[in-house]
Amino acid sequence: MTKPRLTFEEHEELGRTLADIRDEISHRITQLSNAYPRSGPESAPYRRLQAALQELDIARTELDHAMFREHPDTGETTVYYPHEEDRGTVIRSVRRR
């Protein structure tokens, strides 16, 4: 039995969400690289987030290809790679003292 696949609208929502998550991970990688060494034992969180970012990029590319296969008439590259102004913001909780 074939699974139903995502609708174009579901691809749009997922694309925006994954772009936001990528932006947040990228921000956190920069934060860690400014606070901890990039090599040695203390760099493990930095390296793992770098690897997560690479895997996320691969997943986005594969989803982009799937969207074009499934919705060739409506697919757009901006679904998984939205312009800056079309992106949301991942909610960040910041403790204030």
MODELLER restraints for C-alpha pairs under 7 A, 6 or more apart:
rsr = mdl.restraints
at = mdl.atoms
rsr.add(forms.Gaussian(group=physical.xy_distance, feature=features.Distance(at['CA:8:A'], at['CA:71:A']), mean=6.70, stdev=0.5))
rsr.add(forms.Gaussian(group=physical.xy_distance, feature=features.Distance(at['CA:11:A'], at['CA:67:A']), mean=6.84, stdev=0.5))
rsr.add(forms.Gaussian(group=physical.xy_distance, feature=features.Distance(at['CA:11:A'], at['CA:79:A']), mean=6.98, stdev=0.5))
rsr.add(forms.Gaussian(group=physical.xy_distance, feature=features.Distance(at['CA:12:A'], at['CA:79:A']), mean=5.22, stdev=0.5))
rsr.add(forms.Gaussian(group=physical.xy_distance, feature=features.Distance(at['CA:15:A'], at['CA:79:A']), mean=5.40, stdev=0.5))
rsr.add(forms.Gaussian(group=physical.xy_distance, feature=features.Distance(at['CA:15:A'], at['CA:80:A']), mean=4.11, stdev=0.5))
rsr.add(forms.Gaussian(group=physical.xy_distance, feature=features.Distance(at['CA:16:A'], at['CA:80:A']), mean=6.59, stdev=0.5))
rsr.add(forms.Gaussian(group=physical.xy_distance, feature=features.Distance(at['CA:16:A'], at['CA:82:A']), mean=6.76, stdev=0.5))
rsr.add(forms.Gaussian(group=physical.xy_distance, feature=features.Distance(at['CA:16:A'], at['CA:87:A']), mean=6.06, stdev=0.5))
rsr.add(forms.Gaussian(group=physical.xy_distance, feature=features.Distance(at['CA:19:A'], at['CA:80:A']), mean=6.86, stdev=0.5))
rsr.add(forms.Gaussian(group=physical.xy_distance, feature=features.Distance(at['CA:19:A'], at['CA:81:A']), mean=6.71, stdev=0.5))
rsr.add(forms.Gaussian(group=physical.xy_distance, feature=features.Distance(at['CA:20:A'], at['CA:87:A']), mean=6.57, stdev=0.5))
rsr.add(forms.Gaussian(group=physical.xy_distance, feature=features.Distance(at['CA:20:A'], at['CA:88:A']), mean=6.27, stdev=0.5))
rsr.add(forms.Gaussian(group=physical.xy_distance, feature=features.Distance(at['CA:20:A'], at['CA:89:A']), mean=5.98, stdev=0.5))
rsr.add(forms.Gaussian(group=physical.xy_distance, feature=features.Distance(at['CA:20:A'], at['CA:90:A']), mean=5.81, stdev=0.5))
rsr.add(forms.Gaussian(group=physical.xy_distance, feature=features.Distance(at['CA:21:A'], at['CA:90:A']), mean=6.66, stdev=0.5))
rsr.add(forms.Gaussian(group=physical.xy_distance, feature=features.Distance(at['CA:22:A'], at['CA:53:A']), mean=6.63, stdev=0.5))
rsr.add(forms.Gaussian(group=physical.xy_distance, feature=features.Distance(at['CA:24:A'], at['CA:90:A']), mean=6.75, stdev=0.5))
rsr.add(forms.Gaussian(group=physical.xy_distance, feature=features.Distance(at['CA:25:A'], at['CA:49:A']), mean=6.91, stdev=0.5))
rsr.add(forms.Gaussian(group=physical.xy_distance, feature=features.Distance(at['CA:25:A'], at['CA:53:A']), mean=6.80, stdev=0.5))
rsr.add(forms.Gaussian(group=physical.xy_distance, feature=features.Distance(at['CA:29:A'], at['CA:46:A']), mean=5.98, stdev=0.5))
rsr.add(forms.Gaussian(group=physical.xy_distance, feature=features.Distance(at['CA:29:A'], at['CA:49:A']), mean=6.48, stdev=0.5))
rsr.add(forms.Gaussian(group=physical.xy_distance, feature=features.Distance(at['CA:29:A'], at['CA:50:A']), mean=6.94, stdev=0.5))
rsr.add(forms.Gaussian(group=physical.xy_distance, feature=features.Distance(at['CA:32:A'], at['CA:46:A']), mean=6.07, stdev=0.5))
rsr.add(forms.Gaussian(group=physical.xy_distance, feature=features.Distance(at['CA:33:A'], at['CA:46:A']), mean=6.78, stdev=0.5))
rsr.add(forms.Gaussian(group=physical.xy_distance, feature=features.Distance(at['CA:36:A'], at['CA:42:A']), mean=6.62, stdev=0.5))
rsr.add(forms.Gaussian(group=physical.xy_distance, feature=features.Distance(at['CA:36:A'], at['CA:43:A']), mean=6.55, stdev=0.5))
rsr.add(forms.Gaussian(group=physical.xy_distance, feature=features.Distance(at['CA:37:A'], at['CA:43:A']), mean=5.57, stdev=0.5))
rsr.add(forms.Gaussian(group=physical.xy_distance, feature=features.Distance(at['CA:38:A'], at['CA:46:A']), mean=6.87, stdev=0.5))
rsr.add(forms.Gaussian(group=physical.xy_distance, feature=features.Distance(at['CA:60:A'], at['CA:80:A']), mean=6.29, stdev=0.5))
rsr.add(forms.Gaussian(group=physical.xy_distance, feature=features.Distance(at['CA:64:A'], at['CA:80:A']), mean=6.05, stdev=0.5))
rsr.add(forms.Gaussian(group=physical.xy_distance, feature=features.Distance(at['CA:67:A'], at['CA:75:A']), mean=6.31, stdev=0.5))
rsr.add(forms.Gaussian(group=physical.xy_distance, feature=features.Distance(at['CA:68:A'], at['CA:75:A']), mean=5.24, stdev=0.5))
